[in-house]
């Protein structure tokens, strides 16, 4: 087996994670704020009231600042597939490249075309067309997310493809299966509603700041009420889509689910952890308890994972050791079958004897579902970082339910027209702005760290996906990107704060 430079793998992962984390600071705000602006623009179109025009213009400025920085980081992220992950790009380019190409041709062009109309079309195009441009920007930005998330969902659950042994590439055979797989649908809906929640928290928090300062009160109340309604609806949908995502994870990525729950010893009638402290330094196969303490809802994990309160949920140990009673093949057996598949592919590629080639191809196809395991150095390499996945997941879920409560309270006081008297809730809303971004980032930690060691689930491990680069070159670009992205983030925050302090035009004091 090939010896991989794990230092190169780790630094390549670190660089991609750095870029993705910074990029994802800007994306959810774009996804949600675009729709909030469209709602406000529609109110202006219907009422012809200047107060709605200036409310729309204010949030457009904030959106524009965020959008520009988000595009810059996103372009770098896509280039990294070719520079740092060329093995991955070669093997799956026929599939992964298709949704990214559609995103660029269809969604991004739609978004970037109408964003010019949205910003510069005041009094230059009809009011109706100008209002519709806001909706096209919102739809375009969310369509961009669709195609990118379809590509990511395929990595989590590779469907609609077949491996071509002659080219050593995965090739698409069913576009619609890729697009409409339950994993893709739930990932898309869960991610965009997450963006709506982040943007709603942002608008509510900024509006709360204006109210606390005693400035632009009517503007702030208008903005807050729209964001509270949008955020509450989105957060309830977020719970539903999160449940669907977890169900898909249980079927297609059971190791990720085990890590999310910190579950080493699975079984039937499993309870769902609400609050727990996993045992420090807990490892596969040891005799330590899974948790120092845990509060669980009885049977709920089994139901969420299998739609049966008595359902079997495997833990880390069960997946590594295998469980024939429940059809789980041990990782060691999968590693052996994976090596058989790898060797059969080599024999097929190198032999000139047709009988040998045909036999090798048959052997390869019989064992292809274990192919990626043949690259793993040992069985424990199949275990992701359990503590990081567990804490990320449970903090994210806890914050999600907190957001529901916050939106409900803010909406209640907004409807009662007493929100300006609720100083404590206004301060809570203001300080909740970063919590939305934290929850959003933690969701991606769960999705990406939880599926390690796989770039493509069960097919291609991360260690076999990198480019042939020197570690020093990746380290250099890592630190350059760290400085660049940090400067961009600081610049965005300073520009946003400046615009927020100026306030909406008609109410500037």
N, C-alpha and C positions, 0 to 999 in steps of 0.2 A: 504493500500500500504506500501511497505517496506520503512523504513527511511534509506537513504543513508548517509554515512559519506562523506560530500562534501570536507572536508579537505584531506581525503585519495584520493579522486578522483582527486583533484587539484594537489596534490603532485605526484601522479602516472602519470598524464598527463605531468607535468613539467619534470619528469625524462625521460619519453619517448621522449618528444620534445628535451630535451638536447642531448640525445644519437643520435636521428635522425639528428639534426642540425650538430653535429660534423661529423657524418658518411657521411652526404651529402657534406661536404667540399671535401672529397676525391673521392667520386664516379664519379661525372661528369668529373673530370680530367682523371680518369681511362678510362671512356667510350670513350672520344674523343682522348686522347693521344695515345691509342692503335691503332687507325686507322691511325693517322698521322705517327706513327712509321712504320706501315705496308706499307704506301705509300713510305716512305723513303727507307725502306728495299727493296721494289720492284725496286726502281730506282737504288739501288746498284746492285741488281741481274742482271738488264738489262745492266748497263753501266760498271760493274766491277770496277768502279772508287773508290779509297780509300776515296775520299772526302765524298761520300755518305755512305760508311761504317762507318766512324767516326761520321758523323752526326747522323746516326741511333743509334750508340752506346751511344752517349751523351744523347739523349732523352730517350733511354732505361733505363739508370741509374735513371733519374728523375722519370720515370714511376714506376720503381721497388720500390723506396722509398715510393711513394704515395700509391702503391698497398698494401704494407705490413701493413701500418697504417690503410688503409680502411678496410682490412679484420678483423683486431682486433676489430674495432668499430662495424662492421656489425654482428659479432658473438654475441656480447653483446646485440645488438638490438633484435636479434631473441630470445635470452633467456628471454628477458623481457616479451614476450607474455605469457610465462608460469608462470613467477614469479609475475608479476604485473597485468596481465590481464587474469587470469585463467578462469573467467566466460566467457569472450569472446572466449577464446581458446576452452572451452568445447562446446559452442553453435555452433561455426562455424569451428571447427577443421577439420571436414571431407572435407570441401571445401577449407578453407584457407591453410590447411596443404599440399594439393596436389600440387599446383604450387611451394610451397617452397621446397617440396621434389624433384620435377623435377629439380628445380634450382640447388640443391645440387648434385644430381646424374648425371645429364646431363651437365649442363652449367658450374658449378664450377669445376668439374673434368676435363672437356675439357680445360678450361682456365688454371687451375693449372698444368695440365700435360704438356701442350705446352709452358707454361711460362718458365719451366726449359730448354726446348730445345732452346727457343728464347735467353735466357741469356747465356747458357753454350754450345751451339751447334756450336759456331764459330770454323771452321776447324775440327769439330768432325762428322758432318753430311754433306750431300751434300748441296750445296748452294741453290738449289731449295727447298729442304725440309726445310732448315733453314728459307728461306724467307716465305714459307707457314706457318711455325710455328707462325710467327708474325700475319698472317691473322687469324689463329685459335685462338690466344689469343684475338684478337679484336672481333671476332665473339662470342667467349665464354663469354667475359665480357658483351657484349650486350645481349646475350641470358640470362645471369643471371638477367640482368635488366628486360628482358621481363617477366619472371615468377613472379618476385617480383611485378612488376607493374600490371600484370594481377590480382594478389591477392588484391592489393590496389584498382584497378578499380572495382572489385566485391564489395568491401565495399562501394564504391560510388554508385554503381548501381547493387544490388544483383539480378542476373538472373541465370537461369539454375539450380535452386535448389528447394527443397520443405522442409517444416518443418515437422519433425517426432514428433508427440505429445507424443508418447510412450517413446522416449529417450530425448525429449526436445532439439533436435539438428537439425540444418539445414543440409540437405544431398544433395549431388550433383546428379542431374538427367541428365544433359546435359553438358558434359565437353566442347564441341565445342561452345556452346552458351556462356559459360563463357570466353573462350579463344578469341572468335571472336566478342564479343560485341563491338559496336562502341566506347563505353567508354574505353574499354581496348586497342583497336587499337590506338585511338588518344592519350591516356595517354602514351602509350609506345613510339610512334613516337615523341610526343612532348617532352618527358623527355630525350630521347637519343639525339635528335638534340640539346636540351639545353646543354647536356654534350659536344657535338661537338663544340658549340660556346664557352663554358668556356675554353676548351682545346686550341682552336684556339687563343683566347685572351691571354692565358698564354704563348703560344709559340711566338706569335707576340711581347708580352711585353718583354720577356726575350731576344729575338733577338734584339729588339730596344735598350735594355740596352747595349748589346755588341757593337752595332753600335755607340751609344753615347760615349762609352768608347774607341772607335777606335780599338777594339779587334775582331779578328775572323770575319772579315767583310763578307767574302764570305760565310762562314758557316751561319752567321746570315741572310744574304739575301736569301739563299736557304730555310732556315727554315721558314722565314717570308712569302715568296711567297706561299709555299705549305699551310701554315696555313691560309693565307688570302683567297685563293681559297676555301679551305675546310670550313672556317668559313662563307664566304659569301653565299655559297650554303646552308649550314646548317641553317643560319639565315633566309633565304627566306622560306625554308621548315618549319621552326619554326613558322612563321606567319600563314602558311596554317594549320598546325596542331593545333595551338592555336585557330584558328577560329572553327575548328571541335570540339575541346574540349569544347569551349564556347557553341556551339550549343547543344552538349550532356548535358551540365550543365543546359541549359535552359529547356530542356525536363524533366530531371530526378532530378534535384536539384534546383528548381526555387528560393528557399530562398538564396542559395549560390550566384546565379546570381544577385539577388536584393542587397545583401551585397557588391558584387564586384562593383556594380554601385552606391552604396549609395542611392538606390531608395526605398523610402517608399510609395509613391503614384504612382502606375503604370498606364497603360492605353495603348491605341493604338498609333501608330505613334511616338514611343519613340525615342529620339535622343541618340546618344552615347557620353558619357562624354569624352572629351579629357583633359581638365584642369578644376579642380573644387576645392572648399574648402567646404567640408560638414559642416553643421551647428553643432557647438560643443554641446554636450549633447543632441543631437536630440534623441528622444525616440519614440517607437511605440505609435501611437494614439494621440500624441500631435499635436498642430496646427502650429508648426514651419516649415519653408520651408526646403526642403531637403538640399539645399546648400546656403551658403552665396553668392557665385557666381559660375557660371558654364559656360564653353564653350562646346557646344555640336555640333555634326554633325547630322543634322536633319534626322529622320527616320532610322538611321543606326542601332541602338540597336534593333529595331523591326525586321529589316531585318536579322541581325546576329542571333537573337534568334528564329525566326520563318520562315525565308526565304521569308518574306512578309513585304514590307515597311509599310503596315497598320496593322501588327500583334500586338496582345495584349501581353504585358509583365507585369506580376504582380509585385507589390512592396511588401515590408515587411508587410504593413498594409493589403493589399489585401489577402496575404497568411494567415495571422493570423485570420482575420475576415471572410475569405471565400468570394467567388464570384460565386454564382450559375449560373449566366449568362455564365461564362467561365468554369464551371465545377470544381471550387475550393472549397473543403470542408473546413470549418473553423477548426482551430486547436482545439478549445474547443470540437467540435463534434468528431474530430478524437481522442481526449483524452478519451471521453466517450466510443467510440467504442473500443478503445484500452483496457480500463478497462473491458469491456464486454468480449473481447478476453482472457485477463489474467484470469478472473474469470472462464470462460468456460473451459480453460485449466486445472485449479485447480480442477474443478468439474469432468472433464474427468479422471484426474489422481487419484482422491480419491474415486469416487463413484464405487460401485460394482453392481449397477443396469444397465443392458445393455441398456435399453431404455433411461435412464438418460445419460449414457455415449454417446450414439449415438447422442442424441439431443445436448449435450454439444459440441461434436466434430463438428457437423454441424454449430453451432453458432460460434465456434472458427474459422473455415475456412472462414466463411462469413466475419469475422472482422479481419482476420490476417494481412491484409495490413495496419491496423492502430495499430498493436500490440505494437510497440515501444512507441507510444504516451501515452499509459496507464501508463508509468513510469514517465512521466514529471510532475513536481510539479505544474506548472502553464503554461499558454499558451505562456508567454514571454520567457520561457526556450527554445522555439523552434527557437529563434533568435540568430544567431552567433554574434561575436564581429564585428559590421559593420565598425567602423572606421579602425580597424586593417586590415580587409579584403580589404576595399576600397583602402587604401593607398598602401598596399602591391601589389595589382593588378596593380594599375596605375603606380607606380614606375617601376615595372617589365616590363610593356608594353613600357613605355618610354625608358627604357634602351635597350630593344630589338630593337627598331628602331634606337637608337643611334649606336648600334653595326653594323647594316647593313651599315650605313653611314661610320663608321670607317673601316670596312673591304673593302668597295669599294674604299675608298681613299688610304689605304695602298696598295691594289692590283694595283691600277692605277700607283702610284709612283714606285712600285716594277717593273712593266712591263716596265715603262719608264726608269728604272735604275737610278732614282734620289732620291731614298728613303734616302740615307745617307746624303743628303743635307737638308732634311726636319726635322730639329731639333725639331720644335714645335710638329709635328705629332708623332715623335718618343717618345717624353716625354708624349704626350697624350696616346699613345699606352701603355707605361710602367705603367702609373697610372690607366689605365683601367683594369688591371689584377684583382684587387679586385671587380670591378663592376660586372664582370661576375659571381663571386661567390655570390655576394649580390643578383643579379637578380634570380639566381638559387634557393637560399634559400627562397626568397620571393614567388616564384612559389609554393613551398611546404606550405608556410604559407597560401596562398590562398586556396590550395587544402584541407588542414586539418583543419584550423581554420574556413574556410567558410562552412564546412559541420557539424560543431557542432550544436546541441548537440549529433550528431550521431556517433557511432562507425561503425554501419552498417545502411545505410540510411533507416529511417522509421521503422526499425526492432529492433535495439538494441541501446539504448542511452549509452553514455560514462559512466554515473553514475551507470549503471547496469552491467558494463563490468569488474570491477576491482576484484582483489583477496582480500581475508580476511586477510589483513596485518595490522600491527600497523602503524600509521602515522609516528612514530619516526623511524622505520626501513627504510621506504621509504625516509625520510628526510636524514638519515645517508648515504644511498647509493647514493642519489642525489649529496651530497657534495663530496663524495668519487669519483664519476664519473666526477664531475666538475674538480677536481684536476687532475685526471688521464688523461682525454681527453685533458685538457689544456697543460699538460706536453708533451703528445704525439704530439700535434699540434706544440708546440714550438720546439720540437726535430726535427720534419719533416722539418719545415721551416729552422732551422739552418743547417741541413744536406744538404737540397736542395741548400741553399745559398752557402755553401762550394763547392758543386759540380759545381754550375754555375760559381763561381769565377775561378775554375780550367779550365773550358772551354773544348771544344772538343780536343781530344788527339793530332791530327796532327798539330793543330794550336796553341798549348800552347806556350806562349812566355817565 
